[in-house]
């Protein structure tokens, strides 16, 4: 019977080490959550990079897109445009 008790104590101690020891199950699940968050962030960055690549291509080759950016973001006007100013 004493051998059985020691065996159970050893098994419980090993189970405790597996659960809470260095690189145990607790660390595993914590790192798994961090990995999921990093993958989500990486996916966002990949999507943002693809959008930026599309914008770069448009800025290099599409004159209408360049004109649209110049008018909307920089407030530029084309020759012959009529400008209205509203006074409040």
HTML snippet that shows the backbone in 3Dmol.js (N, CA, C, O; Angstrom):
<script src="https://3Dmol.org/build/3Dmol-min.js"></script>
<div id="view" style="width:600px;height:400px;position:relative"></div>
<script>
const pdb = `
ATOM      1  N   UNK A   1       0.806  -1.203   0.000  1.00  0.00           N
ATOM      2  CA  UNK A   1       0.000   0.000   0.000  1.00  0.00           C
ATOM      3  C   UNK A   1       0.848   1.265   0.000  1.00  0.00           C
ATOM      4  O   UNK A   1       0.470   2.270  -0.602  1.00  0.00           O
ATOM      5  N   UNK A   2       2.023   1.214   0.693  1.00  0.00           N
ATOM      6  CA  UNK A   2       2.853   2.414   0.734  1.00  0.00           C
ATOM      7  C   UNK A   2       3.370   2.760  -0.657  1.00  0.00           C
ATOM      8  O   UNK A   2       3.492   3.937  -0.995  1.00  0.00           O
ATOM      9  N   UNK A   3       3.674   1.752  -1.462  1.00  0.00           N
ATOM     10  CA  UNK A   3       4.160   1.997  -2.819  1.00  0.00           C
ATOM     11  C   UNK A   3       3.075   2.683  -3.645  1.00  0.00           C
ATOM     12  O   UNK A   3       3.364   3.563  -4.456  1.00  0.00           O
ATOM     13  N   UNK A   4       1.845   2.281  -3.435  1.00  0.00           N
ATOM     14  CA  UNK A   4       0.733   2.903  -4.150  1.00  0.00           C
ATOM     15  C   UNK A   4       0.547   4.362  -3.759  1.00  0.00           C
ATOM     16  O   UNK A   4       0.236   5.199  -4.606  1.00  0.00           O
ATOM     17  N   UNK A   5       0.735   4.670  -2.481  1.00  0.00           N
ATOM     18  CA  UNK A   5       0.611   6.064  -2.019  1.00  0.00           C
ATOM     19  C   UNK A   5       1.707   6.922  -2.624  1.00  0.00           C
ATOM     20  O   UNK A   5       1.459   8.039  -3.079  1.00  0.00           O
ATOM     21  N   UNK A   6       2.940   6.380  -2.626  1.00  0.00           N
ATOM     22  CA  UNK A   6       4.044   7.135  -3.221  1.00  0.00           C
ATOM     23  C   UNK A   6       3.828   7.339  -4.718  1.00  0.00           C
ATOM     24  O   UNK A   6       4.144   8.394  -5.268  1.00  0.00           O
ATOM     25  N   UNK A   7       3.297   6.332  -5.350  1.00  0.00           N
ATOM     26  CA  UNK A   7       3.015   6.437  -6.782  1.00  0.00           C
ATOM     27  C   UNK A   7       1.987   7.539  -7.044  1.00  0.00           C
ATOM     28  O   UNK A   7       2.149   8.330  -7.973  1.00  0.00           O
ATOM     29  N   UNK A   8       0.937   7.592  -6.232  1.00  0.00           N
ATOM     30  CA  UNK A   8      -0.101   8.620  -6.384  1.00  0.00           C
ATOM     31  C   UNK A   8       0.480  10.005  -6.113  1.00  0.00           C
ATOM     32  O   UNK A   8       0.152  10.959  -6.818  1.00  0.00           O
ATOM     33  N   UNK A   9       1.342  10.127  -5.096  1.00  0.00           N
ATOM     34  CA  UNK A   9       1.966  11.416  -4.785  1.00  0.00           C
ATOM     35  C   UNK A   9       2.848  11.869  -5.949  1.00  0.00           C
ATOM     36  O   UNK A   9       2.820  13.038  -6.336  1.00  0.00           O
ATOM     37  N   UNK A  10       3.626  10.945  -6.502  1.00  0.00           N
ATOM     38  CA  UNK A  10       4.488  11.277  -7.646  1.00  0.00           C
ATOM     39  C   UNK A  10       3.641  11.692  -8.840  1.00  0.00           C
ATOM     40  O   UNK A  10       3.969  12.668  -9.515  1.00  0.00           O
ATOM     41  N   UNK A  11       2.571  10.980  -9.111  1.00  0.00           N
ATOM     42  CA  UNK A  11       1.685  11.314 -10.236  1.00  0.00           C
ATOM     43  C   UNK A  11       1.061  12.692 -10.023  1.00  0.00           C
ATOM     44  O   UNK A  11       1.005  13.488 -10.960  1.00  0.00           O
ATOM     45  N   UNK A  12       0.595  12.988  -8.819  1.00  0.00           N
ATOM     46  CA  UNK A  12       0.010  14.300  -8.533  1.00  0.00           C
ATOM     47  C   UNK A  12       1.050  15.408  -8.688  1.00  0.00           C
ATOM     48  O   UNK A  12       0.748  16.472  -9.229  1.00  0.00           O
ATOM     49  N   UNK A  13       2.269  15.162  -8.217  1.00  0.00           N
ATOM     50  CA  UNK A  13       3.331  16.153  -8.345  1.00  0.00           C
ATOM     51  C   UNK A  13       3.670  16.396  -9.813  1.00  0.00           C
ATOM     52  O   UNK A  13       3.855  17.541 -10.223  1.00  0.00           O
ATOM     53  N   UNK A  14       3.752  15.335 -10.600  1.00  0.00           N
ATOM     54  CA  UNK A  14       4.028  15.487 -12.038  1.00  0.00           C
ATOM     55  C   UNK A  14       2.874  16.220 -12.737  1.00  0.00           C
ATOM     56  O   UNK A  14       3.102  17.043 -13.623  1.00  0.00           O
ATOM     57  N   UNK A  15       1.657  15.919 -12.337  1.00  0.00           N
ATOM     58  CA  UNK A  15       0.510  16.631 -12.911  1.00  0.00           C
ATOM     59  C   UNK A  15       0.543  18.105 -12.576  1.00  0.00           C
ATOM     60  O   UNK A  15       0.217  18.946 -13.413  1.00  0.00           O
ATOM     61  N   UNK A  16       0.942  18.428 -11.334  1.00  0.00           N
ATOM     62  CA  UNK A  16       1.073  19.834 -10.938  1.00  0.00           C
ATOM     63  C   UNK A  16       2.128  20.528 -11.781  1.00  0.00           C
ATOM     64  O   UNK A  16       1.923  21.657 -12.225  1.00  0.00           O
ATOM     65  N   UNK A  17       3.266  19.858 -12.007  1.00  0.00           N
ATOM     66  CA  UNK A  17       4.330  20.449 -12.828  1.00  0.00           C
ATOM     67  C   UNK A  17       3.884  20.630 -14.279  1.00  0.00           C
ATOM     68  O   UNK A  17       4.212  21.628 -14.921  1.00  0.00           O
ATOM     69  N   UNK A  18       3.140  19.659 -14.781  1.00  0.00           N
ATOM     70  CA  UNK A  18       2.663  19.776 -16.169  1.00  0.00           C
ATOM     71  C   UNK A  18       1.702  20.949 -16.311  1.00  0.00           C
ATOM     72  O   UNK A  18       1.745  21.665 -17.312  1.00  0.00           O
ATOM     73  N   UNK A  19       0.848  21.150 -15.340  1.00  0.00           N
ATOM     74  CA  UNK A  19      -0.131  22.230 -15.422  1.00  0.00           C
ATOM     75  C   UNK A  19       0.493  23.603 -15.204  1.00  0.00           C
ATOM     76  O   UNK A  19       0.245  24.535 -15.969  1.00  0.00           O
ATOM     77  N   UNK A  20       1.306  23.722 -14.152  1.00  0.00           N
ATOM     78  CA  UNK A  20       1.744  25.066 -13.771  1.00  0.00           C
ATOM     79  C   UNK A  20       3.235  25.298 -13.917  1.00  0.00           C
ATOM     80  O   UNK A  20       3.696  26.406 -13.643  1.00  0.00           O
ATOM     81  N   UNK A  21       3.997  24.327 -14.328  1.00  0.00           N
ATOM     82  CA  UNK A  21       5.434  24.488 -14.450  1.00  0.00           C
ATOM     83  C   UNK A  21       5.813  25.356 -15.633  1.00  0.00           C
ATOM     84  O   UNK A  21       4.961  25.806 -16.400  1.00  0.00           O
ATOM     85  N   UNK A  22       7.100  25.577 -15.761  1.00  0.00           N
ATOM     86  CA  UNK A  22       7.610  26.345 -16.892  1.00  0.00           C
ATOM     87  C   UNK A  22       7.246  25.622 -18.193  1.00  0.00           C
ATOM     88  O   UNK A  22       7.526  24.434 -18.351  1.00  0.00           O
ATOM     89  N   UNK A  23       6.638  26.331 -19.091  1.00  0.00           N
ATOM     90  CA  UNK A  23       6.147  25.794 -20.362  1.00  0.00           C
ATOM     91  C   UNK A  23       5.074  24.726 -20.137  1.00  0.00           C
ATOM     92  O   UNK A  23       4.990  23.752 -20.885  1.00  0.00           O
ATOM     93  N   UNK A  24       4.278  24.916 -19.125  1.00  0.00           N
ATOM     94  CA  UNK A  24       3.189  23.999 -18.832  1.00  0.00           C
ATOM     95  C   UNK A  24       1.933  24.376 -19.593  1.00  0.00           C
ATOM     96  O   UNK A  24       1.975  25.209 -20.498  1.00  0.00           O
ATOM     97  N   UNK A  25       0.838  23.775 -19.235  1.00  0.00           N
ATOM     98  CA  UNK A  25      -0.425  24.018 -19.930  1.00  0.00           C
ATOM     99  C   UNK A  25      -0.926  25.445 -19.751  1.00  0.00           C
ATOM    100  O   UNK A  25      -1.520  26.014 -20.666  1.00  0.00           O
ATOM    101  N   UNK A  26      -0.689  26.024 -18.580  1.00  0.00           N
ATOM    102  CA  UNK A  26      -1.126  27.401 -18.354  1.00  0.00           C
ATOM    103  C   UNK A  26      -0.388  28.341 -19.303  1.00  0.00           C
ATOM    104  O   UNK A  26      -1.000  29.218 -19.912  1.00  0.00           O
ATOM    105  N   UNK A  27       0.934  28.156 -19.431  1.00  0.00           N
ATOM    106  CA  UNK A  27       1.709  28.969 -20.372  1.00  0.00           C
ATOM    107  C   UNK A  27       1.279  28.706 -21.810  1.00  0.00           C
ATOM    108  O   UNK A  27       1.226  29.621 -22.632  1.00  0.00           O
ATOM    109  N   UNK A  28       0.976  27.453 -22.099  1.00  0.00           N
ATOM    110  CA  UNK A  28       0.553  27.089 -23.447  1.00  0.00           C
ATOM    111  C   UNK A  28      -0.708  27.852 -23.854  1.00  0.00           C
ATOM    112  O   UNK A  28      -0.765  28.429 -24.940  1.00  0.00           O
ATOM    113  N   UNK A  29      -1.714  27.853 -22.984  1.00  0.00           N
ATOM    114  CA  UNK A  29      -2.961  28.538 -23.322  1.00  0.00           C
ATOM    115  C   UNK A  29      -2.782  30.046 -23.364  1.00  0.00           C
ATOM    116  O   UNK A  29      -3.429  30.724 -24.162  1.00  0.00           O
ATOM    117  N   UNK A  30      -1.914  30.577 -22.517  1.00  0.00           N
ATOM    118  CA  UNK A  30      -1.622  32.002 -22.556  1.00  0.00           C
ATOM    119  C   UNK A  30      -0.955  32.380 -23.875  1.00  0.00           C
ATOM    120  O   UNK A  30      -1.331  33.368 -24.506  1.00  0.00           O
ATOM    121  N   UNK A  31       0.027  31.595 -24.287  1.00  0.00           N
ATOM    122  CA  UNK A  31       0.714  31.861 -25.551  1.00  0.00           C
ATOM    123  C   UNK A  31      -0.201  31.634 -26.750  1.00  0.00           C
ATOM    124  O   UNK A  31      -0.071  32.308 -27.771  1.00  0.00           O
ATOM    125  N   UNK A  32      -1.117  30.691 -26.625  1.00  0.00           N
ATOM    126  CA  UNK A  32      -2.067  30.447 -27.718  1.00  0.00           C
ATOM    127  C   UNK A  32      -2.962  31.668 -27.927  1.00  0.00           C
ATOM    128  O   UNK A  32      -3.254  32.036 -29.064  1.00  0.00           O
ATOM    129  N   UNK A  33      -3.398  32.298 -26.831  1.00  0.00           N
ATOM    130  CA  UNK A  33      -4.196  33.515 -26.941  1.00  0.00           C
ATOM    131  C   UNK A  33      -3.406  34.659 -27.555  1.00  0.00           C
ATOM    132  O   UNK A  33      -3.928  35.408 -28.381  1.00  0.00           O
ATOM    133  N   UNK A  34      -2.151  34.794 -27.153  1.00  0.00           N
ATOM    134  CA  UNK A  34      -1.304  35.844 -27.721  1.00  0.00           C
ATOM    135  C   UNK A  34      -1.074  35.605 -29.209  1.00  0.00           C
ATOM    136  O   UNK A  34      -1.072  36.547 -30.001  1.00  0.00           O
ATOM    137  N   UNK A  35      -0.879  34.343 -29.586  1.00  0.00           N
ATOM    138  CA  UNK A  35      -0.681  34.008 -30.997  1.00  0.00           C
ATOM    139  C   UNK A  35      -1.907  34.378 -31.818  1.00  0.00           C
ATOM    140  O   UNK A  35      -1.777  34.901 -32.925  1.00  0.00           O
ATOM    141  N   UNK A  36      -3.095  34.112 -31.288  1.00  0.00           N
ATOM    142  CA  UNK A  36      -4.334  34.465 -31.987  1.00  0.00           C
ATOM    143  C   UNK A  36      -4.418  35.976 -32.194  1.00  0.00           C
ATOM    144  O   UNK A  36      -4.799  36.433 -33.271  1.00  0.00           O
ATOM    145  N   UNK A  37      -4.063  36.757 -31.161  1.00  0.00           N
ATOM    146  CA  UNK A  37      -4.095  38.219 -31.273  1.00  0.00           C
ATOM    147  C   UNK A  37      -3.075  38.709 -32.290  1.00  0.00           C
ATOM    148  O   UNK A  37      -3.364  39.623 -33.063  1.00  0.00           O
ATOM    149  N   UNK A  38      -1.899  38.123 -32.301  1.00  0.00           N
ATOM    150  CA  UNK A  38      -0.857  38.532 -33.250  1.00  0.00           C
ATOM    151  C   UNK A  38      -1.270  38.192 -34.673  1.00  0.00           C
ATOM    152  O   UNK A  38      -1.017  38.973 -35.591  1.00  0.00           O
ATOM    153  N   UNK A  39      -1.900  37.040 -34.874  1.00  0.00           N
ATOM    154  CA  UNK A  39      -2.357  36.679 -36.216  1.00  0.00           C
ATOM    155  C   UNK A  39      -3.443  37.636 -36.704  1.00  0.00           C
ATOM    156  O   UNK A  39      -3.472  37.989 -37.883  1.00  0.00           O
ATOM    157  N   UNK A  40      -4.328  38.056 -35.817  1.00  0.00           N
ATOM    158  CA  UNK A  40      -5.374  39.011 -36.199  1.00  0.00           C
ATOM    159  C   UNK A  40      -4.750  40.353 -36.584  1.00  0.00           C
ATOM    160  O   UNK A  40      -5.144  40.966 -37.577  1.00  0.00           O
ATOM    161  N   UNK A  41      -3.780  40.802 -35.798  1.00  0.00           N
ATOM    162  CA  UNK A  41      -3.092  42.055 -36.113  1.00  0.00           C
ATOM    163  C   UNK A  41      -2.352  41.936 -37.434  1.00  0.00           C
ATOM    164  O   UNK A  41      -2.358  42.867 -38.240  1.00  0.00           O
ATOM    165  N   UNK A  42      -1.717  40.797 -37.659  1.00  0.00           N
ATOM    166  CA  UNK A  42      -0.999  40.571 -38.902  1.00  0.00           C
ATOM    167  C   UNK A  42      -1.944  40.608 -40.096  1.00  0.00           C
ATOM    168  O   UNK A  42      -1.598  41.153 -41.143  1.00  0.00           O
ATOM    169  N   UNK A  43      -3.116  40.043 -39.949  1.00  0.00           N
ATOM    170  CA  UNK A  43      -4.112  40.058 -41.031  1.00  0.00           C
ATOM    171  C   UNK A  43      -4.547  41.490 -41.343  1.00  0.00           C
ATOM    172  O   UNK A  43      -4.717  41.849 -42.509  1.00  0.00           O
ATOM    173  N   UNK A  44      -4.727  42.306 -40.304  1.00  0.00           N
ATOM    174  CA  UNK A  44      -5.084  43.711 -40.518  1.00  0.00           C
ATOM    175  C   UNK A  44      -3.977  44.434 -41.270  1.00  0.00           C
ATOM    176  O   UNK A  44      -4.254  45.224 -42.173  1.00  0.00           O
ATOM    177  N   UNK A  45      -2.741  44.173 -40.909  1.00  0.00           N
ATOM    178  CA  UNK A  45      -1.610  44.837 -41.562  1.00  0.00           C
ATOM    179  C   UNK A  45      -1.496  44.402 -43.017  1.00  0.00           C
ATOM    180  O   UNK A  45      -1.193  45.220 -43.885  1.00  0.00           O
ATOM    181  N   UNK A  46      -1.735  43.128 -43.292  1.00  0.00           N
ATOM    182  CA  UNK A  46      -1.697  42.641 -44.672  1.00  0.00           C
ATOM    183  C   UNK A  46      -2.776  43.327 -45.501  1.00  0.00           C
ATOM    184  O   UNK A  46      -2.518  43.735 -46.633  1.00  0.00           O
ATOM    185  N   UNK A  47      -3.981  43.457 -44.950  1.00  0.00           N
ATOM    186  CA  UNK A  47      -5.064  44.145 -45.667  1.00  0.00           C
ATOM    187  C   UNK A  47      -4.723  45.610 -45.901  1.00  0.00           C
ATOM    188  O   UNK A  47      -4.965  46.138 -46.986  1.00  0.00           O
ATOM    189  N   UNK A  48      -4.162  46.268 -44.891  1.00  0.00           N
ATOM    190  CA  UNK A  48      -3.782  47.670 -45.042  1.00  0.00           C
ATOM    191  C   UNK A  48      -2.693  47.826 -46.097  1.00  0.00           C
ATOM    192  O   UNK A  48      -2.724  48.774 -46.882  1.00  0.00           O
ATOM    193  N   UNK A  49      -1.730  46.906 -46.125  1.00  0.00           N
ATOM    194  CA  UNK A  49      -0.673  46.963 -47.136  1.00  0.00           C
ATOM    195  C   UNK A  49      -1.226  46.789 -48.537  1.00  0.00           C
ATOM    196  O   UNK A  49      -0.779  47.466 -49.462  1.00  0.00           O
ATOM    197  N   UNK A  50      -2.188  45.896 -48.713  1.00  0.00           N
ATOM    198  CA  UNK A  50      -2.761  45.710 -50.047  1.00  0.00           C
ATOM    199  C   UNK A  50      -3.529  46.951 -50.492  1.00  0.00           C
ATOM    200  O   UNK A  50      -3.492  47.313 -51.668  1.00  0.00           O
ATOM    201  N   UNK A  51      -4.232  47.612 -49.551  1.00  0.00           N
ATOM    202  CA  UNK A  51      -4.926  48.859 -49.902  1.00  0.00           C
ATOM    203  C   UNK A  51      -3.918  49.940 -50.288  1.00  0.00           C
ATOM    204  O   UNK A  51      -4.137  50.680 -51.247  1.00  0.00           O
ATOM    205  N   UNK A  52      -2.821  50.032 -49.548  1.00  0.00           N
ATOM    206  CA  UNK A  52      -1.800  51.031 -49.860  1.00  0.00           C
ATOM    207  C   UNK A  52      -1.142  50.751 -51.211  1.00  0.00           C
ATOM    208  O   UNK A  52      -0.825  51.687 -51.945  1.00  0.00           O
ATOM    209  N   UNK A  53      -0.934  49.486 -51.546  1.00  0.00           N
ATOM    210  CA  UNK A  53      -0.368  49.145 -52.851  1.00  0.00           C
ATOM    211  C   UNK A  53      -1.305  49.566 -53.974  1.00  0.00           C
ATOM    212  O   UNK A  53      -0.857  50.050 -55.013  1.00  0.00           O
ATOM    213  N   UNK A  54      -2.624  49.378 -53.763  1.00  0.00           N
ATOM    214  CA  UNK A  54      -3.595  49.812 -54.767  1.00  0.00           C
ATOM    215  C   UNK A  54      -3.553  51.328 -54.931  1.00  0.00           C
ATOM    216  O   UNK A  54      -3.596  51.839 -56.050  1.00  0.00           O
ATOM    217  N   UNK A  55      -3.466  52.053 -53.798  1.00  0.00           N
ATOM    218  CA  UNK A  55      -3.404  53.516 -53.873  1.00  0.00           C
ATOM    219  C   UNK A  55      -2.133  53.973 -54.586  1.00  0.00           C
ATOM    220  O   UNK A  55      -2.169  54.927 -55.363  1.00  0.00           O
ATOM    221  N   UNK A  56      -1.016  53.304 -54.331  1.00  0.00           N
ATOM    222  CA  UNK A  56       0.240  53.659 -54.996  1.00  0.00           C
ATOM    223  C   UNK A  56       0.110  53.457 -56.499  1.00  0.00           C
ATOM    224  O   UNK A  56       0.542  54.299 -57.287  1.00  0.00           O
ATOM    225  N   UNK A  57      -0.490  52.333 -56.891  1.00  0.00           N
ATOM    226  CA  UNK A  57      -0.684  52.061 -58.320  1.00  0.00           C
ATOM    227  C   UNK A  57      -1.569  53.127 -58.949  1.00  0.00           C
ATOM    228  O   UNK A  57      -1.281  53.602 -60.047  1.00  0.00           O
ATOM    229  N   UNK A  58      -2.648  53.509 -58.262  1.00  0.00           N
ATOM    230  CA  UNK A  58      -3.531  54.557 -58.794  1.00  0.00           C
ATOM    231  C   UNK A  58      -2.814  55.897 -58.888  1.00  0.00           C
ATOM    232  O   UNK A  58      -2.979  56.626 -59.867  1.00  0.00           O
ATOM    233  N   UNK A  59      -2.021  56.221 -57.877  1.00  0.00           N
ATOM    234  CA  UNK A  59      -1.302  57.498 -57.904  1.00  0.00           C
ATOM    235  C   UNK A  59      -0.249  57.539 -59.004  1.00  0.00           C
ATOM    236  O   UNK A  59       0.061  58.611 -59.522  1.00  0.00           O
ATOM    237  N   UNK A  60       0.296  56.404 -59.360  1.00  0.00           N
ATOM    238  CA  UNK A  60       1.317  56.374 -60.417  1.00  0.00           C
ATOM    239  C   UNK A  60       0.718  56.396 -61.817  1.00  0.00           C
ATOM    240  O   UNK A  60       1.359  56.879 -62.750  1.00  0.00           O
ATOM    241  N   UNK A  61      -0.505  55.878 -61.982  1.00  0.00           N
ATOM    242  CA  UNK A  61      -1.004  55.652 -63.338  1.00  0.00           C
ATOM    243  C   UNK A  61      -2.352  56.298 -63.659  1.00  0.00           C
ATOM    244  O   UNK A  61      -2.649  56.478 -64.840  1.00  0.00           O
ATOM    245  N   UNK A  62      -3.169  56.651 -62.698  1.00  0.00           N
ATOM    246  CA  UNK A  62      -4.522  57.125 -62.968  1.00  0.00           C
ATOM    247  C   UNK A  62      -4.614  58.639 -62.739  1.00  0.00           C
ATOM    248  O   UNK A  62      -4.584  59.109 -61.601  1.00  0.00           O
ATOM    249  N   UNK A  63      -4.724  59.381 -63.826  1.00  0.00           N
ATOM    250  CA  UNK A  63      -4.764  60.843 -63.719  1.00  0.00           C
ATOM    251  C   UNK A  63      -6.044  61.339 -63.048  1.00  0.00           C
ATOM    252  O   UNK A  63      -6.015  62.339 -62.331  1.00  0.00           O
ATOM    253  N   UNK A  64      -7.162  60.654 -63.273  1.00  0.00           N
ATOM    254  CA  UNK A  64      -8.414  61.070 -62.624  1.00  0.00           C
ATOM    255  C   UNK A  64      -8.329  60.903 -61.107  1.00  0.00           C
ATOM    256  O   UNK A  64      -8.854  61.729 -60.360  1.00  0.00           O
ATOM    257  N   UNK A  65      -7.681  59.858 -60.661  1.00  0.00           N
ATOM    258  CA  UNK A  65      -7.520  59.654 -59.218  1.00  0.00           C
ATOM    259  C   UNK A  65      -6.630  60.748 -58.624  1.00  0.00           C
ATOM    260  O   UNK A  65      -6.911  61.266 -57.543  1.00  0.00           O
ATOM    261  N   UNK A  66      -5.567  61.090 -59.330  1.00  0.00           N
ATOM    262  CA  UNK A  66      -4.676  62.160 -58.857  1.00  0.00           C
ATOM    263  C   UNK A  66      -5.434  63.474 -58.785  1.00  0.00           C
ATOM    264  O   UNK A  66      -5.285  64.225 -57.821  1.00  0.00           O
ATOM    265  N   UNK A  67      -6.253  63.761 -59.803  1.00  0.00           N
ATOM    266  CA  UNK A  67      -7.045  64.994 -59.799  1.00  0.00           C
ATOM    267  C   UNK A  67      -8.035  64.993 -58.637  1.00  0.00           C
ATOM    268  O   UNK A  67      -8.217  66.015 -57.975  1.00  0.00           O
ATOM    269  N   UNK A  68      -8.665  63.870 -58.392  1.00  0.00           N
ATOM    270  CA  UNK A  68      -9.613  63.756 -57.289  1.00  0.00           C
ATOM    271  C   UNK A  68      -8.930  64.013 -55.947  1.00  0.00           C
ATOM    272  O   UNK A  68      -9.473  64.726 -55.103  1.00  0.00           O
ATOM    273  N   UNK A  69      -7.760  63.446 -55.748  1.00  0.00           N
ATOM    274  CA  UNK A  69      -6.999  63.674 -54.508  1.00  0.00           C
ATOM    275  C   UNK A  69      -6.619  65.147 -54.390  1.00  0.00           C
ATOM    276  O   UNK A  69      -6.737  65.735 -53.315  1.00  0.00           O
ATOM    277  N   UNK A  70      -6.167  65.740 -55.479  1.00  0.00           N
ATOM    278  CA  UNK A  70      -5.763  67.142 -55.451  1.00  0.00           C
ATOM    279  C   UNK A  70      -6.941  68.048 -55.116  1.00  0.00           C
ATOM    280  O   UNK A  70      -6.787  69.020 -54.375  1.00  0.00           O
ATOM    281  N   UNK A  71      -8.100  67.740 -55.648  1.00  0.00           N
ATOM    282  CA  UNK A  71      -9.272  68.581 -55.384  1.00  0.00           C
ATOM    283  C   UNK A  71      -9.803  68.383 -53.963  1.00  0.00           C
ATOM    284  O   UNK A  71     -10.086  69.359 -53.268  1.00  0.00           O
ATOM    285  N   UNK A  72      -9.939  67.146 -53.532  1.00  0.00           N
ATOM    286  CA  UNK A  72     -10.576  66.869 -52.245  1.00  0.00           C
ATOM    287  C   UNK A  72      -9.658  67.090 -51.052  1.00  0.00           C
ATOM    288  O   UNK A  72     -10.077  67.665 -50.047  1.00  0.00           O
ATOM    289  N   UNK A  73      -8.411  66.641 -51.151  1.00  0.00           N
ATOM    290  CA  UNK A  73      -7.521  66.723 -49.995  1.00  0.00           C
ATOM    291  C   UNK A  73      -6.703  68.001 -49.966  1.00  0.00           C
ATOM    292  O   UNK A  73      -6.396  68.513 -48.890  1.00  0.00           O
ATOM    293  N   UNK A  74      -6.348  68.523 -51.129  1.00  0.00           N
ATOM    294  CA  UNK A  74      -5.499  69.711 -51.171  1.00  0.00           C
ATOM    295  C   UNK A  74      -6.261  70.996 -51.490  1.00  0.00           C
ATOM    296  O   UNK A  74      -5.701  72.089 -51.407  1.00  0.00           O
ATOM    297  N   UNK A  75      -7.528  70.865 -51.852  1.00  0.00           N
ATOM    298  CA  UNK A  75      -8.349  72.042 -52.129  1.00  0.00           C
ATOM    299  C   UNK A  75      -7.981  72.760 -53.417  1.00  0.00           C
ATOM    300  O   UNK A  75      -8.250  73.953 -53.554  1.00  0.00           O
ATOM    301  N   UNK A  76      -7.386  72.073 -54.339  1.00  0.00           N
ATOM    302  CA  UNK A  76      -6.978  72.696 -55.601  1.00  0.00           C
ATOM    303  C   UNK A  76      -8.187  72.794 -56.538  1.00  0.00           C
ATOM    304  O   UNK A  76      -9.134  72.014 -56.442  1.00  0.00           O
ATOM    305  N   UNK A  77      -8.125  73.766 -57.438  1.00  0.00           N
ATOM    306  CA  UNK A  77      -9.195  73.955 -58.422  1.00  0.00           C
ATOM    307  C   UNK A  77      -8.598  73.933 -59.816  1.00  0.00           C
ATOM    308  O   UNK A  77      -7.411  74.191 -60.016  1.00  0.00           O
ATOM    309  N   UNK A  78      -9.449  73.622 -60.763  1.00  0.00           N
ATOM    310  CA  UNK A  78      -9.042  73.565 -62.161  1.00  0.00           C
ATOM    311  C   UNK A  78      -9.429  74.874 -62.844  1.00  0.00           C
ATOM    312  O   UNK A  78     -10.368  75.549 -62.422  1.00  0.00           O
ATOM    313  N   UNK A  79      -8.718  75.215 -63.872  1.00  0.00           N
ATOM    314  CA  UNK A  79      -9.010  76.423 -64.628  1.00  0.00           C
ATOM    315  C   UNK A  79     -10.435  76.333 -65.174  1.00  0.00           C
ATOM    316  O   UNK A  79     -10.802  75.336 -65.796  1.00  0.00           O
ATOM    317  N   UNK A  80     -11.227  77.362 -64.945  1.00  0.00           N
ATOM    318  CA  UNK A  80     -12.594  77.402 -65.421  1.00  0.00           C
ATOM    319  C   UNK A  80     -13.609  76.996 -64.365  1.00  0.00           C
ATOM    320  O   UNK A  80     -14.812  77.118 -64.595  1.00  0.00           O
ATOM    321  N   UNK A  81     -13.157  76.520 -63.217  1.00  0.00           N
ATOM    322  CA  UNK A  81     -14.082  76.176 -62.123  1.00  0.00           C
ATOM    323  C   UNK A  81     -14.619  77.435 -61.487  1.00  0.00           C
ATOM    324  O   UNK A  81     -13.912  78.437 -61.376  1.00  0.00           O
ATOM    325  N   UNK A  82     -15.871  77.383 -61.069  1.00  0.00           N
ATOM    326  CA  UNK A  82     -16.483  78.504 -60.374  1.00  0.00           C
ATOM    327  C   UNK A  82     -16.445  78.193 -58.884  1.00  0.00           C
ATOM    328  O   UNK A  82     -16.877  77.129 -58.441  1.00  0.00           O
ATOM    329  N   UNK A  83     -15.923  79.136 -58.130  1.00  0.00           N
ATOM    330  CA  UNK A  83     -15.770  78.928 -56.678  1.00  0.00           C
ATOM    331  C   UNK A  83     -16.824  79.736 -55.964  1.00  0.00           C
ATOM    332  O   UNK A  83     -16.976  80.931 -56.217  1.00  0.00           O
ATOM    333  N   UNK A  84     -17.543  79.102 -55.086  1.00  0.00           N
ATOM    334  CA  UNK A  84     -18.543  79.763 -54.262  1.00  0.00           C
ATOM    335  C   UNK A  84     -18.050  79.824 -52.836  1.00  0.00           C
ATOM    336  O   UNK A  84     -17.565  78.826 -52.303  1.00  0.00           O
ATOM    337  N   UNK A  85     -18.166  80.979 -52.211  1.00  0.00           N
ATOM    338  CA  UNK A  85     -17.821  81.122 -50.800  1.00  0.00           C
ATOM    339  C   UNK A  85     -19.067  81.489 -50.048  1.00  0.00           C
ATOM    340  O   UNK A  85     -19.755  82.444 -50.409  1.00  0.00           O
ATOM    341  N   UNK A  86     -19.369  80.752 -49.016  1.00  0.00           N
ATOM    342  CA  UNK A  86     -20.539  80.994 -48.206  1.00  0.00           C
ATOM    343  C   UNK A  86     -20.104  81.685 -46.925  1.00  0.00           C
ATOM    344  O   UNK A  86     -19.216  81.212 -46.215  1.00  0.00           O
ATOM    345  N   UNK A  87     -20.742  82.809 -46.645  1.00  0.00           N
ATOM    346  CA  UNK A  87     -20.439  83.560 -45.431  1.00  0.00           C
ATOM    347  C   UNK A  87     -21.492  83.218 -44.383  1.00  0.00           C
ATOM    348  O   UNK A  87     -22.691  83.232 -44.662  1.00  0.00           O
ATOM    349  N   UNK A  88     -21.041  82.919 -43.203  1.00  0.00           N
ATOM    350  CA  UNK A  88     -21.975  82.560 -42.135  1.00  0.00           C
ATOM    351  C   UNK A  88     -22.267  83.730 -41.261  1.00  0.00           C
ATOM    352  O   UNK A  88     -23.037  83.612 -40.307  1.00  0.00           O
TER     353      UNK A  88
END
`;
const viewer = $3Dmol.createViewer("view");
viewer.addModel(pdb, "pdb");
viewer.setStyle({}, {cartoon: {color: "spectrum"}});
viewer.zoomTo();
viewer.render();
</script>
